[in-house]
Amino acid sequence: MAGGMRRPFARPSFRAQLAANVRAQELYYTGEKGAERLAEAMAALPGPAKARARKRSSSPTELQEQIAVCNWWFTASKTYKLPVFALFAIPNGGGRGVIESANFKRSGVRPGIPDLFLAVPKDTRCGLFIEMKAAKGRESAEQVVVRRFLFKSYDSVVCWSAAEAITAIEDYLGPPF
């Protein structure tokens, strides 16, 4: 800058922040000291992300648990000789604006639909629906109704951690081929 003036704070680009957040999540799920590593990585981030790191609760969020399941599936799908896309997310949740919510509703997004679906028929079942919940989460009334309906043809489970979801998938699929 002219006259020797320095910029007081250079805000990192969106991509740099995204990469740092992804790396922080990866660190969270690696090793026995993952939580401490995540806190250190989040503390190193500039601006608002740094403030969020101090407020972070000790238990992982529903999204973090779901990401852990999908990361595990990336490797496990090869063991089961299934395509990675056999397990996929159904993006029905999350906060949206009024217009976006209306558009999603018109396009078929419905309340109560589970978060993940394993599209692998097994015995008399057509697949496995998985509803992920945070440690202190509860099923909504819509989720109970939907799960009961789906259970007629599909296996359907509610999991409060990534470990529970992984166990449910392994139990559903049985031993690898």
Contacts in CASP RR format, 6 or more apart in sequence:
PFRMAT RR
TARGET T0000
AUTHOR 0000-0000-0000
METHOD contacts of the structure
MODEL  1
MAGGMRRPFARPSFRAQLAANVRAQELYYTGEKGAERLAEAMAALPGPAK
ARARKRSSSPTELQEQIAVCNWWFTASKTYKLPVFALFAIPNGGGRGVIE
SANFKRSGVRPGIPDLFLAVPKDTRCGLFIEMKAAKGRESAEQVVVRRFL
FKSYDSVVCWSAAEAITAIEDYLGPPF
1 7 0 8 1.000
9 46 0 8 1.000
11 46 0 8 1.000
11 47 0 8 1.000
12 20 0 8 1.000
12 46 0 8 1.000
17 45 0 8 1.000
17 49 0 8 1.000
20 41 0 8 1.000
20 44 0 8 1.000
20 45 0 8 1.000
20 49 0 8 1.000
21 45 0 8 1.000
21 49 0 8 1.000
23 41 0 8 1.000
24 38 0 8 1.000
24 41 0 8 1.000
24 42 0 8 1.000
24 45 0 8 1.000
25 38 0 8 1.000
25 64 0 8 1.000
25 67 0 8 1.000
27 34 0 8 1.000
27 37 0 8 1.000
27 38 0 8 1.000
27 41 0 8 1.000
28 34 0 8 1.000
28 35 0 8 1.000
28 37 0 8 1.000
28 38 0 8 1.000
28 60 0 8 1.000
28 64 0 8 1.000
29 68 0 8 1.000
29 71 0 8 1.000
30 37 0 8 1.000
31 37 0 8 1.000
35 58 0 8 1.000
38 56 0 8 1.000
39 53 0 8 1.000
39 56 0 8 1.000
42 49 0 8 1.000
42 50 0 8 1.000
42 52 0 8 1.000
42 53 0 8 1.000
42 56 0 8 1.000
43 50 0 8 1.000
43 53 0 8 1.000
43 54 0 8 1.000
44 50 0 8 1.000
45 53 0 8 1.000
59 134 0 8 1.000
59 135 0 8 1.000
59 136 0 8 1.000
60 68 0 8 1.000
60 134 0 8 1.000
60 135 0 8 1.000
60 161 0 8 1.000
60 162 0 8 1.000
61 134 0 8 1.000
62 115 0 8 1.000
62 132 0 8 1.000
62 133 0 8 1.000
62 134 0 8 1.000
62 137 0 8 1.000
65 132 0 8 1.000
65 134 0 8 1.000
65 159 0 8 1.000
65 161 0 8 1.000
65 162 0 8 1.000
65 165 0 8 1.000
66 89 0 8 1.000
66 115 0 8 1.000
66 116 0 8 1.000
66 132 0 8 1.000
66 162 0 8 1.000
66 165 0 8 1.000
68 162 0 8 1.000
69 87 0 8 1.000
69 116 0 8 1.000
69 130 0 8 1.000
69 132 0 8 1.000
69 162 0 8 1.000
69 165 0 8 1.000
69 166 0 8 1.000
69 169 0 8 1.000
70 87 0 8 1.000
70 89 0 8 1.000
70 116 0 8 1.000
72 162 0 8 1.000
72 166 0 8 1.000
73 84 0 8 1.000
73 87 0 8 1.000
73 169 0 8 1.000
74 84 0 8 1.000
76 166 0 8 1.000
76 169 0 8 1.000
77 83 0 8 1.000
77 84 0 8 1.000
77 86 0 8 1.000
77 87 0 8 1.000
79 176 0 8 1.000
80 173 0 8 1.000
80 176 0 8 1.000
80 177 0 8 1.000
81 176 0 8 1.000
81 177 0 8 1.000
82 120 0 8 1.000
86 118 0 8 1.000
86 119 0 8 1.000
86 120 0 8 1.000
87 116 0 8 1.000
87 117 0 8 1.000
87 118 0 8 1.000
87 119 0 8 1.000
87 169 0 8 1.000
88 116 0 8 1.000
88 117 0 8 1.000
88 119 0 8 1.000
89 115 0 8 1.000
89 116 0 8 1.000
90 113 0 8 1.000
90 114 0 8 1.000
90 115 0 8 1.000
90 116 0 8 1.000
90 117 0 8 1.000
91 109 0 8 1.000
92 109 0 8 1.000
92 110 0 8 1.000
92 111 0 8 1.000
92 112 0 8 1.000
92 113 0 8 1.000
92 115 0 8 1.000
95 101 0 8 1.000
96 104 0 8 1.000
110 146 0 8 1.000
111 140 0 8 1.000
111 142 0 8 1.000
111 143 0 8 1.000
112 140 0 8 1.000
112 142 0 8 1.000
112 143 0 8 1.000
112 145 0 8 1.000
112 146 0 8 1.000
113 146 0 8 1.000
114 129 0 8 1.000
114 130 0 8 1.000
114 131 0 8 1.000
114 143 0 8 1.000
114 146 0 8 1.000
114 147 0 8 1.000
114 150 0 8 1.000
114 156 0 8 1.000
115 130 0 8 1.000
115 131 0 8 1.000
115 132 0 8 1.000
116 129 0 8 1.000
116 130 0 8 1.000
116 132 0 8 1.000
116 165 0 8 1.000
117 127 0 8 1.000
117 128 0 8 1.000
117 129 0 8 1.000
117 130 0 8 1.000
118 127 0 8 1.000
118 128 0 8 1.000
118 129 0 8 1.000
118 130 0 8 1.000
118 169 0 8 1.000
118 172 0 8 1.000
118 173 0 8 1.000
119 127 0 8 1.000
120 127 0 8 1.000
120 128 0 8 1.000
120 172 0 8 1.000
120 173 0 8 1.000
121 127 0 8 1.000
122 128 0 8 1.000
122 155 0 8 1.000
122 172 0 8 1.000
122 173 0 8 1.000
125 153 0 8 1.000
125 154 0 8 1.000
125 155 0 8 1.000
125 172 0 8 1.000
126 153 0 8 1.000
126 154 0 8 1.000
127 154 0 8 1.000
127 155 0 8 1.000
127 172 0 8 1.000
128 154 0 8 1.000
128 155 0 8 1.000
128 156 0 8 1.000
128 157 0 8 1.000
128 168 0 8 1.000
128 169 0 8 1.000
128 172 0 8 1.000
129 147 0 8 1.000
129 150 0 8 1.000
129 154 0 8 1.000
129 155 0 8 1.000
129 156 0 8 1.000
129 157 0 8 1.000
130 156 0 8 1.000
130 157 0 8 1.000
130 158 0 8 1.000
130 159 0 8 1.000
130 165 0 8 1.000
130 168 0 8 1.000
130 169 0 8 1.000
131 139 0 8 1.000
131 143 0 8 1.000
131 147 0 8 1.000
131 156 0 8 1.000
131 157 0 8 1.000
131 158 0 8 1.000
131 159 0 8 1.000
132 159 0 8 1.000
132 165 0 8 1.000
133 139 0 8 1.000
133 158 0 8 1.000
133 159 0 8 1.000
133 160 0 8 1.000
134 160 0 8 1.000
135 160 0 8 1.000
135 161 0 8 1.000
137 160 0 8 1.000
139 147 0 8 1.000
139 158 0 8 1.000
143 158 0 8 1.000
147 156 0 8 1.000
147 158 0 8 1.000
150 156 0 8 1.000
155 172 0 8 1.000
157 164 0 8 1.000
157 165 0 8 1.000
157 168 0 8 1.000
159 165 0 8 1.000
159 168 0 8 1.000
END
